[in-house]
Amino acid sequence: MSETTRTPWWMGATVYQIYPRSFADSNGDGIGDLQGVLRHLDYLKRLGVDALWLSPIFRSPMADAGYDISDYCDIDPLFGSLADIDRLIAEAHARDIRVLLDFVPNHTSDEHPWFVESRSSRDNPKRDWYIWRDQPNNWRAALGAGSAWTWDEHTQQYYLHLFLAKQPDLNWRNPEVVAAMHDVLRFWLDRGIDGFRIDVIHCTGKDESFADDPRCQAGQPLSDFNDQPYSHEVLRGLRKLVDSYPGDRMLVGEVNIRSTERVLQYYGAGDELHLAFNFNPLDAPWDPVLFRTCIREVEHWLQPAGAWPTWVLSNHDNVRQRSRYQGSERAARAAAVLLLTLRGTPFIYQGEELGLEDAHIADEARIDPGGRDGCRAPIPWLAEPPHDWNGASPWLPFPPDADELAAERQVGAANSMFALYQRLLAARKASPALLHGDFEELPSHPEVLAYRRQLGDDLRLVCINFAEAAHACPQSGDWTVEIASDGLGEGEPYAGTLNPGQALVLRPTEA
C-alpha cells in the first residue's frame, strides 16, 4: 500500500465499523464471522471506505459481547481462527483497505489465565496484576452492576471492576502488566494490523488514593467521569510502541467523557491518541441547534491545537441514527451528507449505508447486559428471508424493513441510501477541500446549517436544511449541485433554495 501521501492516511480516511457477530455468517450457526467479512470485502470496496474496524474478535466467554477477553492473542472460535484474520488482513490490504482491531486495555475476563492466577492466592506473582482491597470504596460500575467491587471468598478481598463483575480491571501501574499488554500490541502489529480502537482508555488510570467520589454516591458509574493523569502515561507508552512500526499505524480512542475540552487532552502533545471519538452527536436528535453547537465546540477546541477531529453518528453502543431521528429516511440521508463533509475522519457503523433502524427486541429476548441489542441486529444482505443468513436463526432478529433495505436491493440502485453513501465517499476522495480543507461556518437561517470547505483552489459548500419546509440558502457566485441527499438536482445549477430536509454539496460552476 502506498505511503506517499502528504498527510497520514487516517486524516483522509473513512472508517467502517464492523460488529462481526452481526455482519455476515459464513457457516450457518447464526453468528457472523471473519469468513463472512471476507465474503463482503468487495462490497466495502464498492462502497468506498478506506479502513474497517472490527469490534472484538478475541477469545472470550462473551459476558459482554467480547469485551471480556480471555486471550488477547487468539481468535474466538465463534469468529474463526488466526488463519482467517491473517487472510482478512491480506485480502483487505489487496483492496487498499486498512484493518483496525478493538483493543481492550482496562479489563480482562475473569476467565483470563492472568486473573485465574491473581485470585488463586494473595501471594501469587500475578496478584498485583489486578486491583485488590480489603475494603471497598463507593465507586460504582457501569452496565447496572452496582458496586465496582466484588468480594472474592477464596482470598478474602475485593477486586475492582468498572464494568461487569466478570470484567476485572488490570493494574496498569504494575510494569509487568504494561509489558504484557505491549506484547499484545506487538503480536497484532507484527501480523500487519494498521491500528487499534482503544476501549475506554480514560479508565485505565485510577485514583491511587481510592477516595470516595460524590458522583458515585449519587449513582453515577466511575467510568463516566474517570479522568486521571495516569491514563495519559498509559497512552504515551502505547503511542510510542505503535509509532515504532512503519506505515502510519494509528490509535483512535474511546474517551467517553462528554467534554471536548477534556477529550482534547488525550491527544497529548502529539504523543497520545492520533484520534479520539467525538461522542456528542451519538446522543443528539436531528436538531440544528445541537449540531451547530457540537461542531462549533469541536472547531473551537481541536483546530487551534492541531488535533484532528472524528465524526460518528452511530455505533454498537448507541441507538442507530435513523431510529434517533424518528425513523426519518430524509433525516438519515441529510445526516450522511453532514457526516461525510465535516472536517475530520468519519466513522460509519455497519448498516447505516443501508438506512437501517434498530431492531425491535422484546425484553425477554434481550442478550446484552447493557440493553444495546437493537443496534446490533444482523445485516440483511438478500431481500428474501433469511437474508443470506442460512442455517440457524440469527442470534438477534433483523431490523425493520429488512427485505426493502437489503443490500441486494440497494447496490446498483440509482438513488438508494447505499448509492448516496457511494457518491459522498467518491466526492470526498476527489476533493482536497473535503478531505483536508479548512472549515468555515456560513451565515444561514436558524434551521439551516451551511459551511465552506476549502483547500487552495478547491472549494465546496455544504447546506443542510433541518426543517420540514423549504428554505432559501442564497450563496454568492455560481454553484452546481454536486450531491443532493434526495438525489434531486444533481449536476444542475443551484437556485438558492433547499427542499424540505434536503442537504446539498455544492461546487463552483465551471466557466
PyMOL commands that set and color helices and strands:
alter all, ss='L'
color gray80, all
select helices_A, chain A and resi 9-11+20-22+34-39+41-47+82-94+113-118+127-129+175-190+201-203+214-217+222-224+229-243+260-267+280-283+288-305+321-324+329-339+352-354+363-365+373-376+402-405+407-410+417-430+432-436
alter helices_A, ss='H'
color red, helices_A
select strands_A, chain A and resi 15-18+51-54+58-59+71-75+98-103+132-133+149-152+157-160+195-198+250-253+275-276+310-312+345-349+438-442+448-455+458-465+471-472+479-484+497-498+503-508
alter strands_A, ss='S'
color yellow, strands_A
deselect
rebuild
show_as cartoon
